[in-house]
Amino acid sequence: MSLTFYTNPMSRGRIARWMLEETGAAYETRYLRYGPEMSSADYTAVNPMRKVPAIVHDGKVLTECAAICLYLADAFPKADLAPPLDARADYYRWMLFAAGPWEAASTNRSLNVEVSPETSGMVGYGDFDRTLDALLSAVPDEGYLLGPKFSALDVYMGSQISWGSQFGSIPKTLRVEAYLERLQSRRGYIRASELDDAAMATYGPAG
Ligand SMILES: N[C@@H](CCC(=O)N[C@@H](CS)C(=O)NCC(=O)O)C(=O)O
């Protein structure tokens, strides 16, 4: 088995790193600096978007954090990070909601791009406020997004919620903060953060 992880410690690669750590799988990390290293011919062959993260598992290339989380949960079933096939409605629904409507709405909000009421019907997320309301409706009072069991959905959507609350697009309510505390006390999260924090000195902006 070979598993290679391409990342930069100051990137969405932190989501994929956390997921990798949750699986318990052994993997090799290749750090890429922003700029020429991400645009090299070697890396463009892995990800023509010239973005991180990406993984290569036994010759299979995966890009897009949400796809990486879904894939790894199935590739390493012993880690028990995906619900059974007949109980995946919420799992798929919220994973793709977080990767599509929420990611677009929160990015546009941070760039001060607002959708007018006349055009919101054409925009996949409609408008920011209703996308935020939908996202908050999924945050549980206790346990995790799918119930008492942690899953790959918590890695991906939980990371989006964490970043949103850090950067001000998601209000820091008690419910949101308590949910994030549950996520951030996990061993996989702590180990992933330690690895990426340590790599910042070499591969982060000042590296
Ligand atoms: N949709 C991609 C987004 C990946 C992405 O935007 N990565 C950024 C870092 S967070 C990047 O590599 N930027 C470098 C560039 O575009 O030059 C995912 O979810 O993995």
The ligand as a Gaussian input file, in Angstrom:
#p B3LYP/6-31G(d) Opt

LIG

0 1
 N      -11.642000      22.940000      -3.700000
 C      -10.299000      22.637000      -3.242000
 C       -9.634000      23.940000      -2.858000
 C       -8.146000      23.802000      -2.720000
 C       -7.483000      25.164000      -2.542000
 O       -8.050000      26.211000      -2.884000
 N       -6.265000      25.145000      -2.046000
 C       -5.521000      26.373000      -1.879000
 C       -4.958000      26.425000      -0.463000
 S       -6.241000      26.429000       0.757000
 C       -4.343000      26.387000      -2.838000
 O       -3.716000      25.370000      -3.060000
 N       -4.021000      27.551000      -3.405000
 C       -2.863000      27.716000      -4.251000
 C       -3.197000      28.414000      -5.532000
 O       -4.349000      28.441000      -5.944000
 O       -2.251000      28.915000      -6.133000
 C      -10.385000      21.653000      -2.055000
 O      -11.385000      21.617000      -1.355000
 O       -9.431000      20.891000      -1.856000

